[in-house]
Amino acid sequence: MQGFSSAPVSEGPLPEIPASGMRKIWTWAVLIAVGGFLFGFDTGVISGALLFIKHDFDLNDFEQGSVVSVLVLGAMAGALGSGRLADRLGRRRLLGLEGLVFLIGTAIAVFSTGYWTLILGRLLLGLAVGASSATVPPYLSEISPTRIRGRVLTLNQLMITVGILVAYLVNLVFAGGGDWRGMIAVGAVPALVIVVSALWVLPESPQWLLARGEHGRARDLIASVSDRDTADRVVERLDRTASEARGPRRAGGRHVLLARRVRPALIVGLVLAAAQQFAGINTIIYYAPTIIERTGLTASNAIFYSIAIGLINLAMTLVAIRLIDRAGRRALLLVSFGVMAVTMLLLGLAFVVGLNSVLALAIMVLYIAGYAVGVGPVFWTLIGEIFPPDAKSTGSAASTAVNWAANFAVSLVFLPLAGAIGEGQTFWIFAVVSAAGFLFALRYIPETKDRDFGEVESDMRARFGT
């Protein structure tokens, strides 16, 4: 949905929101984006915790992989089920419910007595991660004025990378005593922040209030950051936008993805979703300390060096946010896939010939830099730009579902595959996928920067020969 000042109206532009109102909006946005932080934290913290869990619970390679990947499996279910709940309960209540599930999942994982209770805790955390990944972006959009919506929406992606980095730092703090329960328990703090914020601080989305016919509450909310006249005009705009959008939404549906005109966009979305994961990114995010430990470092040193990966991931995400509207999506994607292919090739070589651990870490850092500046953020941008209006939500949902499924598959099989054929050979498979992604992007993915949908569609259809 659009932000609360997005639709054109005959009365002209709305007045500027006062500084006090902007501070309130940014406060709301940061608190909502804590959901993105927990996304990053709970996917990243297991990388260090697993080094000690595997010994305490005597886990084999498959069981280690399942402890990591069950979160992704839960996330698939959470994302798929969150849409109806968001419309029924509202964004604020659903976010609070997700925070509660985060707390319960964290508690079960921290106090787990064996493999199966740990799996249950990680599954619940996955449900919360998936639901928040689907809830936070629209919630941010709906509480944001148009002129700052782009910056507000970047908070989610930024907080995910911050969450991963904090997870690595937490792992380092607790690594000396091998306290994996302490590592996971830290996640209860931001989860509690979400619950408290949803109960007493955050507002409901004005769009959701209007959809429920609560015009008075919507006006009061908007007036709390502006003034009564502005609130009246914004409510009029939102009503008009909602009535114009209802027709196209009814005209769409899952069947529209099968239409000939949508097929090129669907192929691009699904292939890019799978390539983003099968190129190996989450083997580095989830297993960085495990990979580094196998080069000969101790567990504590492995966790320490993995922090470099978190830092470069954060830094290059900031670079991507700055470049994506300057260099263009396609250029960043090609550079990114190229860097990923070369670095995975070199990382595999480092393991095969037994190069030192510092060199292996440097290669992993370069790989993360290549991913974070292109393939990571560009995928999420493109799936919002390549589908026609009547297929945008269903096309984006299908692409996201494939992305989660590929994430699950890679995280589940990485350790058993590396154990069967060797780490170096496994990284070479990821290099081949990255190279294939480069060739696919070069041939089939159009540039979307500064182009309307008609231009993008024409370019894409020409590339597919349809």
MIVEX-713800 format. One line per field, with one value per residue (C-alpha): residue number from 1; residue in one letter; x, z, y. Coordinates in steps of 0.05 Angstrom, whole numbers, plus 5000, padded with zeros to 4 digits. Layout:
% residues N
num <- [NUM/...]
residu <- [a/...]
xx <- [X/...]
zz <- [Z/...]
yy <- [Y/...]
% end
This chain:
% residues 466
num <- [1/2/3/4/5/6/7/8/9/10/11/12/13/14/15/16/17/18/19/20/21/22/23/24/25/26/27/28/29/30/31/32/33/34/35/36/37/38/39/40/41/42/43/44/45/46/47/48/49/50/51/52/53/54/55/56/57/58/59/60/61/62/63/64/65/66/67/68/69/70/71/72/73/74/75/76/77/78/79/80/81/82/83/84/85/86/87/88/89/90/91/92/93/94/95/96/97/98/99/100/101/102/103/104/105/106/107/108/109/110/111/112/113/114/115/116/117/118/119/120/121/122/123/124/125/126/127/128/129/130/131/132/133/134/135/136/137/138/139/140/141/142/143/144/145/146/147/148/149/150/151/152/153/154/155/156/157/158/159/160/161/162/163/164/165/166/167/168/169/170/171/172/173/174/175/176/177/178/179/180/181/182/183/184/185/186/187/188/189/190/191/192/193/194/195/196/197/198/199/200/201/202/203/204/205/206/207/208/209/210/211/212/213/214/215/216/217/218/219/220/221/222/223/224/225/226/227/228/229/230/231/232/233/234/235/236/237/238/239/240/241/242/243/244/245/246/247/248/249/250/251/252/253/254/255/256/257/258/259/260/261/262/263/264/265/266/267/268/269/270/271/272/273/274/275/276/277/278/279/280/281/282/283/284/285/286/287/288/289/290/291/292/293/294/295/296/297/298/299/300/301/302/303/304/305/306/307/308/309/310/311/312/313/314/315/316/317/318/319/320/321/322/323/324/325/326/327/328/329/330/331/332/333/334/335/336/337/338/339/340/341/342/343/344/345/346/347/348/349/350/351/352/353/354/355/356/357/358/359/360/361/362/363/364/365/366/367/368/369/370/371/372/373/374/375/376/377/378/379/380/381/382/383/384/385/386/387/388/389/390/391/392/393/394/395/396/397/398/399/400/401/402/403/404/405/406/407/408/409/410/411/412/413/414/415/416/417/418/419/420/421/422/423/424/425/426/427/428/429/430/431/432/433/434/435/436/437/438/439/440/441/442/443/444/445/446/447/448/449/450/451/452/453/454/455/456/457/458/459/460/461/462/463/464/465/466]
residu <- [m/q/g/f/s/s/a/p/v/s/e/g/p/l/p/e/i/p/a/s/g/m/r/k/i/w/t/w/a/v/l/i/a/v/g/g/f/l/f/g/f/d/t/g/v/i/s/g/a/l/l/f/i/k/h/d/f/d/l/n/d/f/e/q/g/s/v/v/s/v/l/v/l/g/a/m/a/g/a/l/g/s/g/r/l/a/d/r/l/g/r/r/r/l/l/g/l/e/g/l/v/f/l/i/g/t/a/i/a/v/f/s/t/g/y/w/t/l/i/l/g/r/l/l/l/g/l/a/v/g/a/s/s/a/t/v/p/p/y/l/s/e/i/s/p/t/r/i/r/g/r/v/l/t/l/n/q/l/m/i/t/v/g/i/l/v/a/y/l/v/n/l/v/f/a/g/g/g/d/w/r/g/m/i/a/v/g/a/v/p/a/l/v/i/v/v/s/a/l/w/v/l/p/e/s/p/q/w/l/l/a/r/g/e/h/g/r/a/r/d/l/i/a/s/v/s/d/r/d/t/a/d/r/v/v/e/r/l/d/r/t/a/s/e/a/r/g/p/r/r/a/g/g/r/h/v/l/l/a/r/r/v/r/p/a/l/i/v/g/l/v/l/a/a/a/q/q/f/a/g/i/n/t/i/i/y/y/a/p/t/i/i/e/r/t/g/l/t/a/s/n/a/i/f/y/s/i/a/i/g/l/i/n/l/a/m/t/l/v/a/i/r/l/i/d/r/a/g/r/r/a/l/l/l/v/s/f/g/v/m/a/v/t/m/l/l/l/g/l/a/f/v/v/g/l/n/s/v/l/a/l/a/i/m/v/l/y/i/a/g/y/a/v/g/v/g/p/v/f/w/t/l/i/g/e/i/f/p/p/d/a/k/s/t/g/s/a/a/s/t/a/v/n/w/a/a/n/f/a/v/s/l/v/f/l/p/l/a/g/a/i/g/e/g/q/t/f/w/i/f/a/v/v/s/a/a/g/f/l/f/a/l/r/y/i/p/e/t/k/d/r/d/f/g/e/v/e/s/d/m/r/a/r/f/g/t]
xx <- [5000/5021/5044/4996/5010/5022/4962/4954/4896/4867/4879/4954/5013/5006/5042/5108/5103/5131/5196/5160/5116/5176/5211/5149/5146/5220/5211/5154/5195/5256/5213/5177/5243/5265/5228/5281/5335/5309/5306/5381/5398/5362/5390/5461/5468/5463/5529/5568/5522/5526/5600/5582/5513/5540/5585/5534/5480/5528/5497/5517/5524/5451/5425/5469/5441/5370/5380/5398/5348/5286/5284/5278/5224/5185/5197/5165/5102/5103/5108/5053/5005/5017/4978/4908/4927/4953/4887/4846/4886/4920/4995/5007/4974/5007/5075/5063/5041/5105/5146/5111/5127/5200/5200/5170/5216/5277/5257/5247/5314/5352/5324/5325/5349/5363/5359/5283/5267/5320/5286/5219/5248/5282/5217/5178/5232/5226/5151/5164/5221/5178/5117/5158/5193/5124/5095/5150/5158/5083/5076/5135/5106/5038/5062/5109/5097/5116/5178/5214/5184/5245/5291/5243/5237/5312/5310/5286/5344/5393/5367/5373/5447/5456/5421/5470/5530/5504/5494/5567/5589/5544/5575/5644/5625/5598/5647/5701/5656/5621/5555/5510/5448/5470/5481/5410/5380/5402/5348/5295/5313/5292/5233/5209/5219/5172/5118/5122/5122/5062/5023/5039/5078/5062/5000/4958/4967/4920/4904/4881/4838/4805/4794/4756/4715/4749/4758/4759/4817/4855/4845/4867/4930/4951/4934/4980/5040/5012/4947/4872/4867/4924/4893/4826/4861/4904/4843/4809/4870/4875/4801/4809/4872/4838/4777/4821/4862/4804/4788/4858/4865/4801/4824/4888/4899/4945/4920/4947/5018/5003/4987/5035/5049/5071/5114/5180/5174/5156/5217/5263/5233/5237/5306/5336/5303/5334/5402/5408/5407/5439/5500/5516/5504/5473/5527/5572/5521/5501/5565/5621/5652/5645/5679/5736/5744/5757/5816/5850/5829/5797/5722/5733/5780/5733/5676/5721/5741/5670/5654/5691/5639/5583/5617/5628/5557/5531/5578/5565/5489/5496/5536/5482/5427/5467/5484/5420/5387/5453/5489/5424/5399/5428/5499/5501/5473/5525/5583/5556/5548/5617/5651/5613/5633/5707/5710/5674/5722/5781/5750/5742/5814/5836/5805/5829/5902/5901/5915/5918/5856/5869/5867/5803/5772/5793/5760/5696/5696/5703/5646/5601/5619/5600/5534/5514/5526/5483/5449/5424/5386/5373/5331/5281/5280/5269/5210/5174/5188/5183/5112/5051/5005/4953/5007/5053/5031/5024/5088/5127/5097/5116/5187/5194/5168/5220/5273/5255/5251/5320/5347/5320/5349/5419/5423/5399/5447/5510/5545/5527/5548/5613/5626/5613/5651/5694/5686/5726/5685/5620/5643/5658/5585/5566/5615/5581/5513/5540/5569/5502/5468/5514/5498/5423/5424/5465/5416/5347/5344/5327/5348/5290/5323/5285/5238/5164/5133/5116/5189/5212/5160/5179/5253/5240/5194/5246/5299/5254/5231/5157]
zz <- [5000/4990/5044/5074/5027/4961/4916/4874/4891/4862/4924/4910/4951/5025/5074/5104/5166/5226/5258/5319/5273/5234/5298/5317/5250/5252/5323/5299/5239/5280/5329/5272/5239/5302/5267/5213/5265/5295/5225/5219/5291/5293/5225/5244/5317/5301/5264/5329/5374/5329/5344/5416/5406/5362/5419/5475/5436/5395/5329/5262/5198/5179/5248/5248/5180/5204/5265/5217/5161/5204/5217/5143/5137/5191/5156/5093/5131/5171/5109/5072/5131/5152/5097/5121/5193/5177/5145/5201/5263/5236/5227/5299/5332/5285/5298/5373/5363/5323/5381/5428/5384/5381/5458/5463/5409/5443/5511/5483/5446/5507/5555/5505/5533/5467/5392/5385/5434/5400/5333/5362/5387/5320/5283/5325/5313/5239/5240/5272/5223/5162/5187/5205/5137/5106/5157/5168/5097/5085/5157/5146/5080/5109/5167/5121/5083/5010/5011/5063/5046/5008/5066/5116/5076/5075/5150/5143/5100/5141/5207/5179/5166/5234/5266/5233/5255/5327/5327/5309/5364/5415/5392/5406/5475/5496/5457/5512/5558/5502/5526/5465/5508/5526/5452/5434/5497/5477/5423/5478/5488/5419/5420/5484/5453/5397/5445/5489/5429/5398/5463/5483/5430/5357/5320/5274/5199/5174/5113/5155/5197/5135/5106/5171/5164/5223/5190/5256/5285/5219/5220/5293/5278/5219/5256/5312/5265/5224/5234/5226/5156/5130/5162/5126/5059/5070/5088/5024/4984/5017/5005/4932/4923/4957/4911/4849/4871/4885/4812/4791/4852/4835/4763/4785/4823/4818/4749/4720/4728/4674/4623/4564/4576/4648/4633/4621/4687/4724/4695/4715/4785/4799/4769/4805/4870/4864/4840/4899/4947/4906/4896/4968/5008/5069/5074/5091/5136/5174/5174/5171/5238/5221/5153/5184/5240/5188/5163/5230/5275/5344/5353/5388/5335/5280/5311/5318/5245/5222/5250/5189/5146/5185/5180/5105/5095/5131/5096/5026/5038/5052/4987/4948/4975/4949/4881/4861/4833/4802/4770/4756/4776/4718/4724/4798/4786/4733/4775/4835/4801/4770/4837/4870/4816/4820/4897/4904/4853/4895/4961/4934/4911/4980/5013/4960/4963/5037/5035/5102/5141/5133/5058/5062/5106/5057/5000/5040/5056/4982/4966/5017/4988/4919/4943/4987/4933/4880/4882/4954/4948/4873/4875/4923/4881/4814/4837/4853/4784/4731/4742/4711/4761/4762/4776/4822/4888/4864/4824/4883/4929/4882/4876/4951/4964/4916/4951/5019/4990/4959/5024/5061/5012/5013/5088/5098/5050/5055/5112/5088/5017/5040/5082/5022/4966/5004/5021/4962/4911/4943/4936/4863/4853/4881/4832/4774/4797/4803/4733/4706/4742/4707/4639/4654/4677/4616/4568/4600/4655/4632/4664/4704/4729/4706/4662/4667/4665/4590/4573/4620/4593/4520/4535/4573/4519/4466/4506/4511/4439/4457]
yy <- [5000/5071/5118/5168/5226/5192/5202/5265/5310/5373/5414/5415/5391/5380/5426/5403/5360/5397/5374/5345/5303/5278/5257/5218/5183/5165/5138/5093/5071/5051/5011/4976/4960/4922/4866/4869/4870/4804/4775/4787/4769/4702/4681/4703/4682/4608/4612/4620/4581/4520/4512/4494/4464/4409/4385/4392/4354/4310/4332/4302/4343/4333/4352/4415/4434/4423/4467/4523/4508/4495/4570/4582/4529/4564/4630/4604/4586/4651/4694/4657/4662/4734/4769/4750/4761/4831/4849/4818/4840/4902/4916/4938/4878/4829/4859/4852/4780/4767/4796/4748/4689/4713/4712/4643/4614/4645/4616/4546/4548/4576/4523/4465/4399/4365/4366/4364/4420/4462/4447/4470/4535/4549/4533/4584/4635/4620/4633/4700/4717/4700/4737/4799/4798/4805/4853/4905/4933/4949/4975/5023/5045/5059/5104/5144/5209/5204/5247/5204/5136/5112/5127/5096/5032/5024/5017/4946/4922/4963/4933/4863/4874/4907/4847/4800/4841/4846/4770/4761/4809/4773/4707/4735/4759/4691/4647/4646/4606/4568/4597/4586/4594/4664/4680/4661/4693/4763/4760/4766/4839/4866/4818/4850/4919/4898/4874/4936/4982/4948/4953/5025/5065/5046/5070/5029/5039/5094/5052/4994/5040/5069/5000/4984/5047/5081/5149/5187/5147/5154/5230/5234/5193/5236/5300/5278/5288/5347/5386/5375/5406/5363/5302/5315/5321/5259/5217/5241/5220/5152/5139/5158/5115/5055/5059/5063/5003/4956/4944/4921/4877/4840/4833/4799/4734/4675/4656/4721/4694/4642/4696/4700/4773/4760/4700/4738/4776/4712/4675/4733/4737/4662/4651/4710/4688/4619/4644/4693/4634/4578/4624/4608/4672/4639/4587/4647/4682/4619/4580/4631/4611/4537/4548/4589/4538/4484/4524/4512/4570/4559/4571/4638/4663/4640/4679/4741/4739/4728/4798/4826/4793/4827/4894/4890/4866/4928/4976/4951/4951/5025/5033/4995/5041/5100/5070/5034/5097/5121/5063/5024/4956/4916/4943/4927/4858/4841/4867/4830/4762/4770/4783/4726/4676/4695/4696/4629/4599/4625/4604/4533/4534/4558/4497/4448/4468/4486/4560/4597/4619/4694/4688/4648/4702/4756/4719/4711/4785/4802/4753/4787/4855/4832/4803/4862/4914/4880/4812/4822/4888/4888/4825/4857/4920/4884/4841/4906/4935/4880/4854/4889/4924/4868/4815/4855/4825/4754/4757/4785/4733/4676/4702/4711/4640/4611/4652/4623/4553/4559/4588/4527/4477/4508/4516/4444/4409/4451/4415/4344/4362/4394/4331/4286/4321/4372/4446/4469/4430/4455/4527/4513/4493/4561/4594/4559/4583/4655/4651/4625/4683/4732/4702/4702/4774/4795/4762/4769/4822/4893/4958/4988/5052/5115/5074/5064/4995/4999/5009/4954/4905/4920/4909/4845/4816/4832/4796/4734/4739/4741]
% end
